[in-house]
Amino acid sequence: MTAPTAHASTVRVDGHMCGQVAVPVAGPVAGPVAGRVAGPVAGPVAGRGGGRTVRTGAAALLLAALTACSGPASDEEHPGVVIRGDDAGAYFGTDLDNPYEKPDVALTDSAGKDFDFASDTTAPVTLVFFGYTNCPDVCFTELSDLALALRHVEPDVRAAAEVVFITTDPARDTPDVMADYLDRFGFPAYVGLTGPIETIIEAGNGLGIAVAEGKKLPDGGYEVAHGTQVVGFGPGGTAPVFWNDVAHEDMAHDIEQLAASS
């Protein structure tokens, strides 16, 4: 099967940029690999459909994503990225052959308290999303899908889950603003995190998520770019899966699988 051609579309809504991109990736691909982004910078490779496995380091994923619009990459250019479409994975999202570790970064939570990501994310199931409260559509859609997925899991799994929202717009997303925004979704438990943009970018790098510093545009708008996948940490403290544009029913299945993992 031929790898999908890179393409992107962007729209301006109140000075913000959002879009979608199909990402060609080095290595054997079975079926399209689609990634959705908010802003002009693509997030890492994201998969839709059962059993797709990604074997890579975070840096290689970021490199594949950030070069996605320049044409197909070869194995020689990005030898670290391998996607295996053999339907062997446990998840409808994208399986990570090398699960992510929790980034060792210090941030501030939506109550204004210090938050050490590595040690303070203690829920058996921790679901991490990078976004911002002024995002015109993509962030709200992804978080709404996540909230809906959590309503479809068993009560004990729902009680074990916590959503971690890391702002990509710390200049405007104060702790109070994040708390008001996240209250809308009815998550069983959540925490909003902010901090210096350099620390947020570092946290994103550790999870294969592209984050770019927000900037004002000449027309008075504001541009914030970030990957939009949800990263899932299980009881073992590592993240073996992430989701991007996955149906909420499939995500609910995966969250229950994640909760049962060790």
URMOVEN-V856486 format. One record per backbone hydrogen bond with DSSP energy under -0.5 kcal/mol. NH is the residue of the N-H (numbers start at 1). CO is the residue of the C=O. Records with the same first field share a line. If there is no record, write none. Layout:
BEGIN
NH: CO, CO
END
This chain:
BEGIN
7: 22
9: 20
11: 18
13: 11, 16
16: 13
18: 11
19: 37
20: 9
21: 35
22: 7
23: 21, 33
24: 22
31: 29
34: 32
35: 21
37: 19
38: 226
39: 37
42: 40
44: 208
49: 92
51: 91
52: 49
53: 84
54: 95
55: 82
56: 54
61: 57
62: 58
63: 59
64: 60
65: 61
66: 62
67: 63
68: 65
70: 67
71: 68
78: 74
81: 78
82: 55, 80
84: 53, 82
85: 83
86: 84
88: 51
89: 51
94: 242
95: 52, 93
96: 240
97: 54, 95
98: 54
99: 97
100: 239
105: 103
107: 105, 115
108: 194
109: 113
110: 192
112: 109
115: 107
117: 105, 115
120: 116
121: 117
122: 120
125: 160
126: 233
127: 125, 162
128: 126, 231
129: 164
130: 229
131: 166
135: 132
141: 137
142: 138
143: 139
144: 140
145: 141
146: 142
147: 143
148: 144
149: 145
150: 146
151: 147
152: 148, 149
153: 150
157: 154
158: 154
159: 155
160: 156, 157
161: 158
162: 125
163: 189
164: 127
165: 163, 191
166: 129, 164
167: 165, 193
168: 131
172: 169
173: 169
174: 172
178: 174
179: 175
180: 176
181: 177
182: 178
183: 179
184: 181
185: 182
186: 183
187: 182
191: 163
193: 165
194: 108
199: 196
200: 196
201: 197
202: 198
203: 199
204: 200
205: 201
206: 202
207: 203, 204
208: 205
209: 204
210: 208
212: 225
215: 223
217: 221
220: 217
222: 15
223: 215
225: 212
226: 38
227: 210
228: 36
230: 243
231: 128
232: 241
233: 126, 231
234: 238
235: 258
237: 234
239: 100
240: 232, 238
241: 232
242: 94
243: 230
244: 47
251: 247
252: 248
253: 249
254: 250
255: 251
256: 252
257: 253
258: 254
259: 255
260: 256
261: 257, 258
END
